[in-house]
Amino acid sequence: MVNIQHGFSECLETFAQRRKEKILMLRHIVCIKLKAPELLTSCIDSSQVLATIPTVKNFLACPLLKQDLFHCALYMEFASESDLLAYQEHPVHRKFLNEVLPLYECGKIVVDLQQS
């Protein structure tokens, strides 16, 4: 089981430190609608493999508080656009997209943000 509170606290601390140091980061957020709500824990646990990709600076997978449209979110940070592109082409990410995610998701939205 994922320790959601621990991961969230670490992300908030890192985010606050980067803002203080004015370090620009790209944020990649994926909101996932599950085929069935009971798949939530398994989907979150399975997504942890994405944190092993070297260009991922921070990773958080957690349920959404309001689950009417989507059930969970994946949040990660990258130091640059080239790091995000490397993540997208990484074999672990490709396998997750092609083999793991289809077991769980019936819809998703992806948003990339850049701090200015």
HUGI-V517513 format. One record per residue. N is the residue number from 0. SS is DSSP state (H for helix, E for strand, - for the rest). PSI is psi as a letter, one per 40 degrees, with the letter a starting at -180 (* if undefined). Layout:
n=N ss=SS psi=PSI
n=N ss=SS psi=PSI
This chain:
n=0 ss=- psi=h
n=1 ss=- psi=h
n=2 ss=- psi=g
n=3 ss=H psi=d
n=4 ss=H psi=d
n=5 ss=H psi=d
n=6 ss=H psi=d
n=7 ss=H psi=d
n=8 ss=H psi=d
n=9 ss=H psi=d
n=10 ss=H psi=d
n=11 ss=H psi=d
n=12 ss=H psi=d
n=13 ss=H psi=d
n=14 ss=H psi=d
n=15 ss=H psi=d
n=16 ss=H psi=d
n=17 ss=H psi=d
n=18 ss=H psi=d
n=19 ss=H psi=d
n=20 ss=H psi=e
n=21 ss=- psi=f
n=22 ss=- psi=h
n=23 ss=- psi=h
n=24 ss=- psi=i
n=25 ss=E psi=h
n=26 ss=E psi=h
n=27 ss=E psi=h
n=28 ss=E psi=h
n=29 ss=E psi=h
n=30 ss=E psi=h
n=31 ss=E psi=h
n=32 ss=E psi=h
n=33 ss=E psi=i
n=34 ss=- psi=d
n=35 ss=- psi=h
n=36 ss=H psi=d
n=37 ss=H psi=e
n=38 ss=H psi=e
n=39 ss=H psi=d
n=40 ss=H psi=d
n=41 ss=H psi=d
n=42 ss=H psi=d
n=43 ss=H psi=d
n=44 ss=H psi=d
n=45 ss=H psi=d
n=46 ss=H psi=e
n=47 ss=H psi=d
n=48 ss=H psi=d
n=49 ss=H psi=d
n=50 ss=H psi=e
n=51 ss=H psi=e
n=52 ss=- psi=h
n=53 ss=- psi=d
n=54 ss=- psi=e
n=55 ss=- psi=h
n=56 ss=- psi=d
n=57 ss=E psi=i
n=58 ss=E psi=h
n=59 ss=E psi=h
n=60 ss=E psi=h
n=61 ss=E psi=i
n=62 ss=E psi=i
n=63 ss=- psi=i
n=64 ss=- psi=d
n=65 ss=- psi=h
n=66 ss=- psi=f
n=67 ss=- psi=d
n=68 ss=- psi=d
n=69 ss=- psi=i
n=70 ss=- psi=d
n=71 ss=E psi=i
n=72 ss=E psi=i
n=73 ss=E psi=h
n=74 ss=E psi=h
n=75 ss=E psi=i
n=76 ss=E psi=i
n=77 ss=E psi=i
n=78 ss=- psi=d
n=79 ss=- psi=i
n=80 ss=H psi=d
n=81 ss=H psi=d
n=82 ss=H psi=d
n=83 ss=H psi=d
n=84 ss=H psi=d
n=85 ss=H psi=d
n=86 ss=H psi=d
n=87 ss=H psi=d
n=88 ss=H psi=e
n=89 ss=- psi=h
n=90 ss=H psi=d
n=91 ss=H psi=d
n=92 ss=H psi=d
n=93 ss=H psi=d
n=94 ss=H psi=d
n=95 ss=H psi=d
n=96 ss=H psi=d
n=97 ss=H psi=d
n=98 ss=H psi=d
n=99 ss=H psi=d
n=100 ss=H psi=d
n=101 ss=H psi=d
n=102 ss=H psi=d
n=103 ss=H psi=d
n=104 ss=E psi=i
n=105 ss=E psi=e
n=106 ss=E psi=i
n=107 ss=E psi=i
n=108 ss=E psi=h
n=109 ss=E psi=h
n=110 ss=E psi=h
n=111 ss=E psi=h
n=112 ss=E psi=i
n=113 ss=E psi=h
n=114 ss=- psi=h
n=115 ss=- psi=*
